[in-house]
Amino acid sequence: MAVTVKIPPQLAAATGGDRAPSVDGQTVGEVLGALYAEHTELKDRVADEDGTLRRFVNVFLDGEDIRFLDGLETQVPEGAELQILPAVAGG
């Protein structure tokens, strides 16, 4: 099933400039895995070596933070939108 993944500007270089790639997967983890397979540089920016999300990376499924759902095991419905948002800090 096709899922659109929204990529923020600071990560767009890792996807060749594609800010809304479409990939297949039934869970958030599968969707991200398919995205990493197409854009290997993105995985280094978003996930640790074991595939878990880096602590400063937030992922939302149709506007809901997956940390409050089932994390990477969250089921993704057909036509859903996943959004990757790195935390921003500054001073």
Protein Blocks (a to p, Z undefined) as FASTA:
>chain_A
ZZdddddfklmmmnnopabbcdddfbfklmmmmmmmmmmmlmmmmmcfkopacfkbccde
ehiafklmnmjmlccdehiacddddddddZZ
